[in-house]
Amino acid sequence: MNQSTSTINFINDRIAASIIFGVGMSGIIVNFTGVLLTFRIRALRSSFGRLTAVHCSADCAILAIFTFWCAPRTFLEYFDHHSLISRKIGQVSLYFWFITLYSQLFISLNRFTLLFFPSVYKKIFQHRTRHLIIFYGVVCVGHFCVYFGDGCDFYFNAETYFWEFADTPCGDSIAFWLDFIFGCAICVVVLLLDVICVMNMRRSDSMMGDRLDSHERKLRSHREMRFLAQACCTGLLFTLMLCSFHVISRYVEGTWPTFVATTLVWELSHLGDGIILFSFNNEMKRALMRPRTLFSFSTINSTATVTTRVASTGSRQIREVSTIAIR
């Protein structure tokens, strides 16, 4: 009986490790390609492109931890998950998780300020993107430092195949308030900002009225719907992941259901994040159709902006509205 149980555990460990490794490598390839394209496509050489590059890089870092830390430890049956290095790797993974959240927030703020506060956009996003990235990187260090507290640990348990917060008052608090509530709040804010942007673009279209022919009106409507769909997909993806990790996992029983509700869902969310980026960006999709250009030294040219005329107190104000995320 013990030999049979040992054999089953051996097989399960290999299956879990293979799943973690396969999903992780797929996500790394997708998101690294996204990082590469933000520097290769001329249209993405903007604040939006730089923020997107940071976002995809953080996705890559998290997936690298899954691929090169979680998978090997599960495969080789290293169960010392309470060790110092295991706890610090978990701490690093949460640092990059907060980077993805803040990057998504500032990507939405980038679009929002461009539409409503162009002077602020020019001052902060257009000319100080690097400082902005450093700023929220430092803020994430503050989140990172919380996990130095006694009992505030987060680690991957290779024996059960899922990530755990320490079963302590501090572990319970940071899991609920800092990871779950704060993460969901960021996702909701991102969704609201993007919905407001879409409403503003629709209002601009209605103000132009008959100046738009039916074909152009149809194209604009299509772009706006794609933009809204992308915002909803990204926000819902991370929100559902957090709900699965913190809520659904409490009501499932067994190693495999818990693995799916926590580790696999977290990993798939970062793979899905990269897929969403490509699905809603025509510039990136066009670049993928020409794979030779990805590794050449020439710049990939594409259209980055459209000009939108907005009526403003008796005069027309012409603003460049980024359409990277909606074309």
N, C-alpha and C positions, 0 to 999 in steps of 0.2 A: 504493500500500500504506500509506504513512504517512497519507494523507488518510483512508483507510478506518479505520485504527486510531484516528485522532483522532476520527472520527465516533462510533465505538463507545464510546470513553472519554467523550465528551460525553454520549451517551445514558445510559451507566452512572452517570455523576455525577448526572444528573437523577433517575434512578430511586432511587438510594441516598438522595439528599437528600429526595425525596418520602416515602420509607418512614420515615426518621428523623423528619421533621416530622410526619407523620400519627400515628405511634405516640406521639410526644412530646406533641402537643396533646391526644390522647385521654387520656393519663395525667394531664396537668395538670388537665383538666376533672374527671376522676373524683376525683383526690386533693384538689383544691381544694373540691369539693363535700363531701368528707369533713371537711375542716377547718371549713367553714361549718356543717355539721350538728352538730359537737361543741360549738359555741357556741349553736346554736339549740335543740337538744333538751335539755329539762330533765334527763333521765336521764343525759346525758353531761356534765353540769356537775360533774365529779368528777375525782379524780386520774387515773382511767383515761381520761376524756375529754380531759384536758389533755395527757397523754402521747401519746394517739392523734393529737391535733392537731399536736404537734411532729413525730411520725412522718410524717404525711401532708404536712406543710409541707416536710420534708426531701426526700420523694419529688418534690414539685412543683419544688423547687429543682434537683434533678438533671435532671429531665425538661426544665426550662426551658433548661438548658445544652445538652442535646441539640437542643432545638427552635430556639433562637435563636443558638446558636454553631456546633454541628456541621453542622446542615442548611444554613445559608447559606454556610458556608465550602466545603462539598462542592459545592453548586450553582454557586457563583461560582469554583470551582477555586482557592481560596487554599491554597497548599501550604506556607506558612511555619510548619510545625508545631513547629519548634525555636525559634521566637521566644519572648521573655520572657512576653508576654501569654498565648500558647498554653499555656505550661508552668504559669503561675499559675492559669489557668482549670481546668486538670486538677487542680491542687492543691485548688482550691475544691470541685470535684466530689467529691473523696475525703473532704473534710471533711464534706460532707452525707451521704456514704455511711456514714461512721462514726456520724453522728447517727441514721440509720435503724437501725443495728445496736444501739446503746445504748438507743434508744427501745423497740425490741422486747424487749430484755433487761429493762428496768425495767417494762414492761407486764406481763411474766410474773412478775417479783418482786412487783409490786403485788398480783396475784391470790394468789401464794404466801403472802405475809405476812398478807394478809387472812384466809386459812384457818388458818394455823399460828401466827402471831404477831400477833394483833389489836392488842395494845398498841403494837408496833413500827409496824404499819400506821397506826394513829391518829397516832402521833408524827411519822412521816416522810412517809408518802404523803398522809394526809388533811389535815394542817396545813402541810406544808412542800413541797408539790409544786413550787412555783416555785423554791425553793432547790435541789431535786433536779435539776430541768431545767438550771439554771445550772451545777450541779456537773458533770454529764456533758457539758455544752456546753464547759466549760473543759477537761475531759479530752480531748475531741475536738480542741481547739486544740493539745494536746500531740502528737496524731497528725499534725495539720496541719503543725506545725513541723518534723517529720522530713524533709519534702520540700524544706526549704530547703538540705539538705545537697548537697554537690557531686556531681553525677551522679544525684541522687535525684529524677528528673523523671518526670512522667506527663502525656501530652498526646494530643490527638486528631489522627491523621494523615488529613487530608482526601483524600489521594491514594489511600490503601488502604482508607479508610472504617472504620478501627478504632482503638481506644485502645491506646496502647503505654506500657509502662514503659521508661525509658532502658536501653539495652543496656550497662550498667555493673555492677560488683560491687554497688554500693548499690541500683541499680534492680532487680537480680535478687533481692537479699535482701528488700527491702520488698515486692516482688511476692509472694514465696513466704510469708514469715513473717508480715508485717503484714496483707497483704490476704487471702491465701488461707487460711493456717492459722488465724490469729486470727478471721477471719470465720466459718469453718466451726465453730470452737470455740464462738463465741457462739450460733450457730444450734443446736448440739447442747445447750447448756445451757438455752436457751429451751424446746426440745422436752422435755427431762427435767423441768423445773419444771412444765410444763403437764400432763405425764403424771402426775406426783405429785399435782397438784391434782385431776385426774379420779379417781384412785384414792381420794383422801381423801373426795371427794363420794360415791363409790359405797359406801365404808365407812360414811359417815354414814347413807345410805339403808338399808343392811342393819341398822344399829343401831336404826333406827326401826321396822323390822319391820312388824308388822301395823297399825301406826298409819297407814300409807299405804294408800289404796285403790288398786285396779289402775290406774285412770285417772291418778292423780297419779304413781304409780310409772312408768308409761309416759312421761309428760311429762318427768319427771326424767331418765330414761334417754336420752330423745331429746336433751335439752339437753346432757347430758354428752358424748354422741357428737358433737354439733355442735361443742362446745368442743374436743374432741380433734381433730376433723377440721380445724378452723381452725388449731390449733397445728401440726399436721403439714403443712398446705398452706403456711403462711408459712415455716416452717423449711426445708422441702424446696425451696421456690421459690428462696430465696437460696442454699442449699447447691448446688443444681443449677446455678444461675447462676455461682457461683464455680468449680465444677468445669469447666463449659463454657469459661469465660473463661481459666482457667489450665492446664487439662489437655487438653480436647478440641481446643482451638484449635491445639495443637502438632502434632496428627496429621491435620489437614485441610489441603488444598492448594487454592490459588486464592483470588482476592479475595472472591468471594461467599460461599463456605463459611466463610471466616475472619470476614467481616462478620457473618454469622448467629451464629457461635459466640461472638463477643465483643460488639460494639456492640449488635446487635439483641436478643440475649438479656439483656444488662444493662438495656436500655430496657424490654423486655417485663416483666422482673421487677418493676419499679416500677409499671408499669401493672397487672400482676396483683396486686400488693400492695393497691392500692386496690380492685380488684374483689373480692378475698377479704374485705376489710373490710365491704363492702356485702352480700356473699353470706351472711355469718354473723351479721349484726346486723339483727334484725327492726325495731328502732326506726328505723334509717336507711332500710330498704326501705319502711316505712310512710310515712315523710316524703316519699320520692320519689314516692309515689302521689298526694301532694298538693303539686305543684310550686309552687302559689301561696304556700304557707306558707313556702317557703324564703326569700323576699324580703320577707316582712312583718316587722313589728316585734314581733309576739307570739311567745311562747315555745311550742315544740312540746312538748306533754305526753306522757309515756309512763312505763311502769313501769320503774324502774331496778334494783330489788333484790327478792329473795325472802328469806324468813326460814327458816333451816335450824336445826333443833334437833339439837344434838350432845350425846350423853351424855358427861359428864366427871366422873369420880371421885365417883359417887353423886349428882350433881346435873345439871341440864340447863342447858347454856350456850347462849344464843340469840345467834347471830351473823348479821349481814347478809352474804350472799354475793353479790357482784356477778355479774349474769348478762348484762351488756351484750354479752359476746362469745359467749354460747352460746344465746341465746333465739331 
